[in-house]
Amino acid sequence: MAFHDLLYNISEELDSNEIHALKFLCLDIISSKKQEGIRDAKDLFLKLQEKGLLEDGDRSFIKELLFRINRNDLLIRKLNTSKEEMNRELQVPGKAKITSYRHLLFQLSENISEEEMRSFMFFLDKKLPRSKLQNEDTTMLEIFIEMEKRAILGEHNFDTLKDLCGKINKELLRTIEDYQLNRSGSYPVSLESSTQFSIPDAYSRCEEGSLLSETVSPVLCDFPTNQEEYFQTDSVYKMDSRPRGKCLIINNYNFEKTTIPRQSHLKNRNGTDKDAEALCRVFTMLHFKTEVHKDLTGEEILKTIHKYSTENHQASDCFVCCILTHGDKGIIFGTDGQEVPIQRLTTFFNGRNCPSLAGKPKVFIMQACQGMSFHKAVNVETDGQSSSSPCEVDSNICNECIPEEADFLLGMATMTDYVSYRSPDHGTWYIQSLCKHLKECCPRGHDLLTILTNVNHEVSKKFDRKNQGKQMPQPSFTLRKKLVFPVD
């Protein structure tokens, strides 16, 4: 089919709302003034051809447009391209023509209900023309355009929009904040959705199917409700509640239902149940209420952890989350192969999103791989200890996920770029060592960082004969006090 005929056929299948959306997405390419004469998709396509974006035979931009407005049926039927292929293609630097700022506003408009839109109009009564606000046909995209014209919204000016979203829908506010973090280089955001995240599709394999991608460094913030209590001068966190708090354990073993083709190589995590059992025993001994969730998909991980963050932790002294799964730099995998950024999970528990835990320690223990490199052995004096059984490479989490604000501790199974090991018979080196030292050292009154140092020492002495490899765990923290778990 000739390219001109293809564009004509596509234009015939787009309704007025979709044309309106396309015009908005193209505002950074075709100004609002020059869009005034555009009546339908054919007019828009002609303007884009004048700009050199729909040159004969070049289908990349029409694909991007259809992908952005979620017309995946046209992608498949007319352009022989899948949604997944476009998501990967647009993650290539410089490939996307529609700005991430424009796409963010479109995504926000798609997730605003009619009632929320009326609330927007109410709060904007003094800032926008009443002719727009009182017109029943006004759309959220038109409101955004009017806000831009009056310089109360822009690529670097979200103050008014964030204030409104904070009053109307906090999920929309989080979406904007996620975008701003991404713009600052904190972590990658999927082009598919502003509330789903993924890492660029550059990877290679190691023994257990780890993927190699961009490093992620989350930004976490705490905004305590009681500043005086938050900045106490005592040197040890309060830890006398019964139970101390919740200990959430996510244990992913079965990866046979992975639905993402490029991650179909992920294997079942033999031995992970040994880790889950050990964590349950030791945190129950430490007076935590342990709750285990098994074989969660990426979406289920997000929903589960978000649910815990919305609970009232006022009576708790601490929150612990242990995640046992495959992973890569800055991400973990659900059993369906879906990527979940660590930053997204920890942000649920910052002081703004979970005020009942503000000023209280939040501990995240991560067992998964950080890359595919192997730590090589160095000849030093040693007691000759080595791993007692053949080990598999597990997949680990980003040791660079150090929160900027207080009271977080992230226990990483290994350092950046390196694998961690899991014995199918005995569990992982890191989790088994951690549980052993918690059990032995907590009754003696040792603080958690001292215990993690002991874990580092023990794990560093182990040796995988098959890969001639070593492992070096690394905790990252912004604790302000000693964290001690009394047993009595």
C-alpha positions in Angstrom: 0.0 0.0 0.0 1.3 3.5 -0.9 2.3 5.6 2.1 -0.2 8.3 1.2 -3.0 5.7 1.0 -1.9 4.2 4.4 -2.2 7.7 6.1 -5.6 8.2 4.5 -6.9 4.8 5.8 -5.6 5.5 9.3 -7.1 9.0 9.3 -10.5 7.4 8.5 -10.4 5.3 11.7 -9.6 8.1 14.1 -12.5 9.8 16.0 -12.7 13.4 17.1 -11.3 12.8 20.6 -8.3 11.0 19.2 -7.7 13.8 16.7 -7.9 16.3 19.6 -5.3 14.2 21.5 -3.0 14.0 18.5 -3.1 17.8 18.0 -2.2 18.3 21.7 0.7 15.9 21.5 2.0 17.7 18.4 1.8 21.2 20.0 5.6 21.4 20.4 5.9 20.7 16.6 2.9 22.6 15.3 2.0 25.7 17.3 -1.5 26.3 18.6 -2.0 29.2 16.1 -1.0 27.0 13.1 -3.4 24.2 14.3 -6.4 26.4 14.0 -7.1 25.3 10.5 -6.8 21.6 11.3 -10.3 19.9 11.1 -9.4 16.2 10.9 -6.5 13.8 10.9 -5.8 14.3 7.2 -5.2 18.0 7.8 -2.9 17.2 10.7 -0.9 14.6 8.6 -0.5 17.2 5.9 1.0 19.7 8.4 3.3 17.0 9.7 4.4 16.2 6.2 5.3 19.9 5.7 7.5 19.6 8.8 9.2 16.5 7.3 7.9 14.1 10.0 5.8 12.0 7.7 8.0 11.7 4.7 7.1 9.0 2.2 8.0 5.6 3.6 9.1 6.8 7.0 6.5 5.2 9.4 8.3 5.9 12.7 6.3 9.0 13.7 2.9 7.7 12.7 3.7 4.7 14.8 4.7 6.9 17.7 1.5 8.9 17.4 -0.8 5.8 17.4 1.2 4.3 20.3 0.8 7.4 22.4 -3.0 7.5 22.0 -3.2 3.7 22.7 -4.5 2.8 19.2 -2.6 -0.5 19.3 -5.1 -2.1 17.0 -4.0 0.2 14.2 -0.4 -0.4 15.0 -1.0 -4.1 14.4 -3.4 -4.0 11.5 -2.0 -1.1 9.5 1.7 -1.0 10.5 2.5 -4.6 11.5 4.0 -3.4 14.8 3.2 -4.4 18.4 2.8 -2.3 21.5 5.8 -4.1 23.0 8.0 -3.3 20.0 7.1 0.4 20.1 7.8 0.5 23.9 11.3 -0.9 23.2 11.9 1.3 20.1 11.0 4.6 21.8 13.4 3.9 24.6 16.3 4.4 22.2 17.7 7.9 22.9 16.6 10.5 20.4 14.0 8.2 18.8 10.9 9.8 20.3 9.7 13.0 18.7 6.9 13.8 21.2 8.3 15.3 24.3 8.0 13.5 27.6 6.5 16.7 29.0 3.7 16.7 26.4 3.1 13.0 26.9 2.9 13.5 30.7 0.1 16.0 30.4 -1.8 13.7 28.0 -1.4 10.8 30.4 -2.7 13.0 33.3 -5.7 14.0 31.2 -6.5 10.4 30.5 -6.6 9.6 34.2 -8.7 12.5 35.4 -12.4 11.8 36.0 -15.2 14.2 35.1 -15.7 15.0 38.8 -12.0 15.7 39.3 -12.0 17.9 36.2 -14.9 20.0 37.6 -12.8 20.4 40.8 -9.9 21.6 38.6 -12.2 24.2 37.1 -13.4 25.3 40.5 -9.9 25.9 41.8 -8.8 27.6 38.6 -11.8 30.0 38.6 -9.6 33.1 39.2 -6.8 32.1 36.9 -8.4 31.0 33.6 -11.1 32.7 31.4 -14.6 31.8 32.5 -15.6 31.2 28.9 -13.4 28.1 29.0 -14.3 27.0 32.5 -18.1 27.4 32.0 -18.1 25.6 28.6 -19.4 22.0 29.1 -17.4 20.9 26.0 -14.0 22.1 27.5 -11.6 19.2 27.8 -8.7 18.7 30.3 -6.2 19.1 27.4 -7.7 22.5 26.6 -7.4 23.5 30.3 -3.7 22.5 30.2 -3.3 24.7 27.0 -4.9 27.7 28.7 -2.6 27.2 31.8 0.4 27.2 29.5 -0.8 30.4 27.8 -0.9 32.1 31.2 2.5 30.7 32.2 1.1 28.8 35.2 2.2 25.5 33.6 5.3 24.6 31.6 8.0 22.0 31.2 9.8 23.5 34.3 6.8 24.9 36.1 4.5 22.4 37.8 3.8 24.2 41.0 0.2 25.1 40.3 -0.6 21.7 38.7 1.0 19.9 41.7 -0.9 22.0 44.1 -4.2 21.2 42.4 -3.4 17.5 42.1 -2.5 17.3 45.8 -6.0 18.6 46.6 -7.9 16.5 44.0 -6.0 13.2 43.3 -2.7 12.3 45.0 -2.0 9.6 42.4 -1.8 12.3 39.8 0.6 14.2 42.1 2.8 11.1 42.4 2.9 10.8 38.6 4.2 14.3 38.2 6.8 13.8 40.9 7.9 10.5 39.2 8.3 12.5 36.0 10.4 15.2 37.7 12.6 12.5 39.3 13.1 10.9 35.9 14.0 14.3 34.3 16.6 14.8 37.0 18.2 11.5 36.0 17.0 9.5 39.0 15.5 6.6 37.3 14.1 5.5 33.9 10.4 5.8 33.1 8.6 3.5 30.7 7.2 5.2 27.6 4.1 3.0 27.8 2.6 4.6 30.9 3.4 7.2 33.5 2.6 4.8 36.2 4.5 1.8 34.9 8.2 1.7 34.7 10.8 -0.3 32.8 14.5 -0.3 32.0 16.0 0.1 28.5 16.2 -3.1 26.6 20.0 -3.4 26.6 20.9 -6.7 28.4 22.9 -9.8 28.4 22.5 -13.1 30.2 24.3 -14.9 33.0 23.7 -18.3 34.4 20.4 -17.7 36.2 19.1 -15.2 33.6 20.0 -11.9 35.0 19.5 -8.8 32.8 21.9 -5.9 32.5 20.4 -2.4 32.2 20.8 1.2 33.4 21.6 2.0 37.0 18.8 3.4 39.1 19.3 5.8 42.0 16.1 6.6 43.8 15.4 9.8 45.7 13.5 9.3 48.9 12.1 12.1 51.1 10.8 12.2 54.7 8.4 14.9 55.9 7.7 14.0 59.6 4.5 15.3 61.2 6.2 16.0 64.5 9.6 17.7 64.0 10.4 17.8 67.8 9.9 14.1 68.2 11.7 13.4 64.9 14.9 15.1 65.9 15.2 13.5 69.3 18.7 13.5 70.8 18.7 9.9 72.0 21.0 7.5 70.1 18.7 4.4 69.7 15.4 4.1 67.9 12.4 3.3 70.1 11.8 -0.4 69.8 9.4 -1.5 72.6 6.0 -2.1 70.8 4.5 -5.5 70.6 4.5 -6.4 67.8 7.4 -4.2 66.7 5.7 -3.8 63.3 5.1 -5.7 60.1 7.6 -7.8 58.3 6.5 -8.3 54.7 8.2 -11.1 52.8 7.7 -11.4 49.0 8.9 -14.8 47.9 9.0 -15.4 44.1 9.9 -18.9 43.1 7.8 -19.8 40.0 8.8 -18.0 36.8 7.2 -20.4 34.4 4.3 -17.9 33.7 6.6 -15.2 32.5 4.8 -13.4 29.7 7.5 -11.1 28.4 9.4 -12.9 25.6 12.8 -11.3 26.3 12.6 -12.5 29.9 11.4 -16.0 29.2 14.8 -17.4 30.2 14.2 -16.6 33.9 14.3 -19.8 35.8 12.5 -21.0 38.9 14.4 -19.9 42.0 15.1 -23.2 43.7 16.0 -22.8 47.3 14.1 -19.5 47.9 11.7 -21.2 50.3 14.6 -21.9 52.6 15.2 -18.2 52.7 11.6 -17.3 53.3 11.3 -19.8 56.2 14.5 -18.5 57.8 13.3 -14.9 57.6 9.9 -15.9 59.1 11.5 -17.6 62.0 14.0 -14.8 62.8 11.6 -11.9 62.5 9.0 -13.7 64.5 11.6 -14.1 67.2 12.3 -10.4 67.0 8.6 -9.7 67.7 7.5 -8.7 64.2 4.3 -9.8 62.6 5.5 -11.6 59.5 3.3 -11.9 56.4 4.4 -13.9 53.3 3.2 -13.4 49.8 4.3 -15.9 47.2 4.8 -15.7 43.4 3.6 -12.2 42.7 3.6 -10.6 39.3 5.0 -7.1 38.8 1.6 -5.5 39.2 0.9 -7.6 42.3 4.2 -6.5 43.9 3.3 -2.9 43.3 -0.3 -3.3 44.6 0.8 -5.3 47.7 3.6 -2.9 48.8 1.3 0.1 48.1 -1.4 -1.5 50.3 1.1 -1.8 53.2 2.2 1.8 52.8 -1.4 3.0 53.2 -1.9 1.1 56.5 -1.7 2.9 59.8 1.7 2.1 61.4 1.2 4.5 64.3 1.5 1.7 66.8 4.6 0.3 65.1 8.2 1.0 65.8 9.6 -0.2 62.4 8.7 -1.7 59.0 10.6 -4.5 57.3 10.2 -5.6 53.7 12.2 -8.6 52.3 12.0 -9.3 48.6 13.3 -12.6 47.2 13.2 -12.7 43.4 15.1 -12.2 40.2 16.2 -8.7 39.4 18.7 -6.4 37.7 20.2 -2.9 38.3 17.6 -0.9 40.1 14.7 -3.3 39.4 13.1 -6.5 40.5 11.1 -8.9 38.4 7.6 -10.2 39.0 6.9 -13.8 38.2 5.4 -12.6 34.9 8.8 -11.0 34.0 7.4 -7.5 34.5 10.1 -5.0 35.7 9.4 -3.1 39.0 11.8 -0.2 40.0 13.1 -0.3 43.5 12.6 3.4 43.8 8.9 3.0 43.1 8.6 0.6 46.1 10.6 2.6 48.6 8.9 5.9 47.7 5.6 4.4 48.9 7.1 4.6 52.4 8.6 8.1 52.5 7.2 10.5 55.1 4.8 12.2 52.7 3.2 9.0 51.5 3.3 7.1 54.7 3.3 9.7 57.6 2.7 7.0 60.3 6.2 5.7 59.6 7.9 9.2 59.5 10.9 9.2 61.8 10.8 5.4 62.2 13.2 3.0 60.6 12.2 1.4 57.3 14.3 -1.7 56.4 14.4 -3.2 52.9 16.3 -6.5 52.4 16.8 -7.3 48.8 17.9 -10.7 47.4 18.1 -10.7 43.7 21.3 -9.9 41.0 22.9 -6.5 40.3 24.6 -7.5 37.1 26.4 -10.4 35.6 30.0 -9.9 36.7 31.7 -12.3 39.0 33.8 -11.2 42.0 37.2 -12.9 41.6 39.0 -14.4 44.5 42.1 -12.6 45.9 44.8 -14.5 47.7 44.7 -13.4 51.4 44.9 -15.3 54.6 41.7 -17.2 55.2 40.2 -20.0 57.2 39.4 -21.9 54.0 35.7 -21.6 54.2 33.7 -22.1 51.0 30.2 -22.7 50.0 29.0 -26.2 51.0 27.1 -27.0 47.8 26.9 -26.1 44.1 25.4 -22.6 43.7 23.3 -20.8 41.1 23.6 -17.2 40.2 20.6 -15.2 41.6 19.4 -12.0 39.9 20.3 -8.6 42.7 19.2 -5.1 43.4 20.8 -1.7 43.1 23.2 -0.9 45.9 23.1 2.7 44.7 19.5 3.1 45.9 20.6 5.2 48.9 17.8 7.3 50.1 18.6 11.1 50.4 16.5 11.5 53.6 16.5 9.8 56.9 15.6 6.4 58.5 16.0 4.0 55.5 18.2 1.0 55.4 18.6 -1.0 52.2 20.4 -4.4 52.7 21.8 -5.5 49.3 22.9 -9.0 48.6 25.8 -7.8 46.4 27.6 -4.8 45.0 26.7 -3.1 41.7 27.5 -5.1 38.5 27.9 -8.4 40.4 25.9 -11.6 40.8 24.8 -13.1 44.1 24.6 -16.8 44.8 21.7 -19.1 45.7 22.1 -22.7 46.8 19.1 -24.8 45.6 19.5 -26.9 48.8 20.2 -24.3 51.4 19.1 -20.9 50.2 21.1 -17.8 49.3 24.4 -17.0 50.9 23.2 -13.5 51.9 19.8 -14.3 53.5 21.0 -17.4 55.3 24.0 -15.5 56.8 21.7 -12.5 57.7 19.2 -14.7 59.5 22.0 -16.6 61.4 23.6 -13.3 62.6 20.2 -11.8 63.5 19.4 -14.8 65.6 22.8 -14.8 67.4 23.6 -11.1 67.7 20.2 -9.5 68.5 20.0 -11.2 72.0 23.4 -9.6 72.7 22.2 -6.2 71.9 24.1 -5.6 68.7 22.8 -3.0 66.4 21.7 -3.8 62.8 24.7 -2.2 61.1 27.1 -4.1 63.2 25.2 -7.3 62.3 25.3 -6.4 58.6 29.1 -5.9 58.9 29.4 -9.4 60.3 27.3 -10.7 57.4 29.6 -8.9 54.9 32.6 -10.6 56.6 31.0 -14.1 56.5 29.7 -13.9 52.9 33.0 -12.5 51.6 34.8 -15.6 52.7 32.5 -18.0 50.7 33.7 -19.3 47.4 31.8 -20.6 44.4 34.0 -23.3 42.8 31.9 -23.6 39.6 32.3 -19.9 38.6 35.5 -19.2 40.6 33.5 -16.4 42.1 33.0 -14.5 45.4 30.2 -12.2 46.7 30.4 -9.0 48.6 27.1 -7.6 50.2 26.8 -3.9 50.8 24.2 -2.1 53.1 23.2 1.4 52.2 21.5 3.6 54.9 20.5 7.0 56.2 19.7 5.9 59.7 20.1 8.6 62.3 20.4 6.3 65.3 21.4 2.8 66.2 18.8 0.2 65.2 18.5 -2.5 67.8 16.0 -5.3 67.9 15.5 -6.4 71.5 14.5 -10.0 71.9 13.0 -9.9 75.5 
